[in-house]
Amino acid sequence: MDRSTPPRRDGKPLDSRPLAVAILDISFEVRRKTHEGTGVLPLSSGVLDVIRVIERHPGITVAEVAARLGRQLSNVSSQLRELVALGLVTRERDASDKRYVALHPTSESVRIKTLLEEAWAAALATAGDRLEEGDRDRLAAALPALERLAAVLAEPGRD
């Protein structure tokens, strides 16, 4: 069996390549179609990924962000400088250990994330309206499994 279809716990293989391609295609199209009209400054996918990690883990360090994203520390540091300059992330030095810097999202970052998520949801709703009812039902039924899949993928050290 190739690496893209590992056995599931019940022994049945998950055809993961088409799933991966579909998820990436959906993500690309949703992001591409929704930034316009939000009034949000265009941010690269890489920068948005950094913001999402910080919003999920307030107080995280630069090194931890880089590790979670599988990126070079220098690249994440550069993106963080941009985010701090834009007022989307704050850096807080630990009073007892000045080497430790905790990262936190700002209220503006949360506002932008909310706007983008609403735009993403609207794009999916519009596209979903063009699907057959059975397809919409199957997508709704799959949502809990997709959320669990996302949680498993997000677990540190599980690559």
Phi and psi in degrees as a GROMACS rama.xvg file:
@    title "Ramachandran Plot"
@    xaxis  label "Phi"
@    yaxis  label "Psi"
@TYPE xy
-78.241  170.082  ASP-2
-65.0512  -23.8687  ARG-3
-78.9086  -11.0127  SER-4
-130.713  68.3562  THR-5
-68.1319  153.939  PRO-6
-67.8753  142.058  PRO-7
-81.4208  171.553  ARG-8
-61.0018  -30.7654  ARG-9
-88.9795  6.78777  ASP-10
91.1203  -13.6128  GLY-11
-86.26  133.009  LYS-12
-75.3203  144.98  PRO-13
-95.949  123.543  LEU-14
-77.2784  84.5882  ASP-15
-78.8054  -23.8995  SER-16
-64.0281  -51.6966  ARG-17
-61.4532  -34.4944  PRO-18
-63.2384  -46.4568  LEU-19
-61.2816  -45.4465  ALA-20
-63.3635  -43.7291  VAL-21
-63.1414  -44.023  ALA-22
-62.1453  -45.1636  ILE-23
-65.9164  -40.9877  LEU-24
-62.7598  -44.0172  ASP-25
-61.9965  -46.7688  ILE-26
-58.6496  -46.4771  SER-27
-60.2253  -49.1951  PHE-28
-66.5577  -39.9282  GLU-29
-64.0557  -47.3868  VAL-30
-64.3109  -40.5338  ARG-31
-63.8361  -40.5461  ARG-32
-85.9097  -10.6545  LYS-33
-113.559  -12.1171  THR-34
-67.3782  -38.0121  HIS-35
-65.355  137.862  GLU-36
90.9784  -7.83124  GLY-37
-88.0285  -18.495  THR-38
77.0283  7.75363  GLY-39
-89.2304  135.33  VAL-40
-54.6473  129.538  LEU-41
-58.5693  125.625  PRO-42
-120.774  140.63  LEU-43
-68.0377  158.841  SER-44
-59.0034  -37.7754  SER-45
-62.4255  -41.9639  GLY-46
-69.0732  -40.6312  VAL-47
-61.5555  -36.8452  LEU-48
-62.2448  -41.8826  ASP-49
-62.2727  -45.5033  VAL-50
-59.9447  -44.2407  ILE-51
-61.3685  -41.1458  ARG-52
-64.1536  -44.079  VAL-53
-66.4387  -39.1032  ILE-54
-67.9903  -32.3385  GLU-55
-76.8943  -25.7873  ARG-56
-134.607  66.8375  HIS-57
-57.2522  138.644  PRO-58
92.1377  -0.344666  GLY-59
-66.3075  154.783  ILE-60
-95.0664  166.091  THR-61
-58.8723  -45.559  VAL-62
-62.0349  -38.2561  ALA-63
-67.8831  -38.2035  GLU-64
-62.1239  -47.6322  VAL-65
-59.2597  -42.755  ALA-66
-64.607  -44.615  ALA-67
-63.3717  -33.4056  ARG-68
-91.3558  -9.18087  LEU-69
66.6534  38.0459  GLY-70
-118.899  163.047  ARG-71
-68.7212  140.592  GLN-72
-56.4927  -41.1736  LEU-73
-63.8392  -37.5128  SER-74
-67.7393  -42.3921  ASN-75
-66.2908  -39.9987  VAL-76
-59.7877  -41.4456  SER-77
-64.042  -43.8591  SER-78
-64.6655  -37.2659  GLN-79
-66.2667  -37.8673  LEU-80
-58.797  -42.0761  ARG-81
-62.5931  -45.0594  GLU-82
-66.3297  -38.2351  LEU-83
-65.877  -43.5427  VAL-84
-62.7859  -32.8778  ALA-85
-81.6075  -5.1969  LEU-86
76.5847  26.4739  GLY-87
-102.71  -16.2023  LEU-88
-140.477  142.845  VAL-89
-113.523  150.48  THR-90
-112.346  128.621  ARG-91
-123.206  119.418  GLU-92
-77.7025  139.791  ARG-93
-70.3076  133.879  ASP-94
-63.898  -34.3962  ALA-95
-90.9906  -22.496  SER-96
-137.56  97.4498  ASP-97
-63.8983  -16.0053  LYS-98
-74.9248  -23.2731  ARG-99
-86.466  120.667  TYR-100
-121.19  120.294  VAL-101
-95.0432  138.802  ALA-102
-104.928  138.773  LEU-103
-137.799  144.257  HIS-104
-74.929  152.75  PRO-105
-95.6132  170.218  THR-106
-62.8549  -32.0972  SER-107
-66.3074  -39.4926  GLU-108
-61.3685  -44.2282  SER-109
-65.0028  -40.1709  VAL-110
-61.5959  -45.5511  ARG-111
-64.0347  -44.0175  ILE-112
-59.5082  -43.035  LYS-113
-62.841  -45.3585  THR-114
-59.496  -45.9349  LEU-115
-66.5066  -42.3689  LEU-116
-63.0443  -37.6544  GLU-117
-65.3115  -39.7547  GLU-118
-67.4591  -39.4047  ALA-119
-63.2899  -43.5573  TRP-120
-62.9542  -40.5993  ALA-121
-65.0668  -40.1495  ALA-122
-63.1334  -42.7986  ALA-123
-67.0002  -38.1675  LEU-124
-64.2788  -42.991  ALA-125
-62.0717  -46.2328  THR-126
-66.0087  -40.2383  ALA-127
-62.2264  -32.5454  GLY-128
-63.2916  -21.4187  ASP-129
-89.6381  -5.42515  ARG-130
-86.4724  162.079  LEU-131
-71.6215  152.895  GLU-132
-55.3409  -40.3837  GLU-133
-61.4479  -38.1213  GLY-134
-66.941  -41.385  ASP-135
-62.5106  -41.3052  ARG-136
-63.2112  -42.2441  ASP-137
-66.5746  -37.9482  ARG-138
-65.2584  -43.0591  LEU-139
-62.347  -40.3116  ALA-140
-68.6357  -29.6101  ALA-141
-81.4468  -15.3547  ALA-142
-54.9565  -47.1063  LEU-143
-59.3636  -39.1583  PRO-144
-67.4462  -38.9577  ALA-145
-66.1929  -38.2958  LEU-146
-64.7228  -40.9738  GLU-147
-65.3038  -40.347  ARG-148
-60.2611  -44.2831  LEU-149
-61.5184  -40.3505  ALA-150
-65.8314  -41.105  ALA-151
-64.4587  -43.4173  VAL-152
-63.8622  -31.5578  LEU-153
-79.4173  -10.5665  ALA-154
-63.9096  127.465  GLU-155
-63.5771  143.81  PRO-156
73.9392  14.8335  GLY-157
-108.396  18.4807  ARG-158
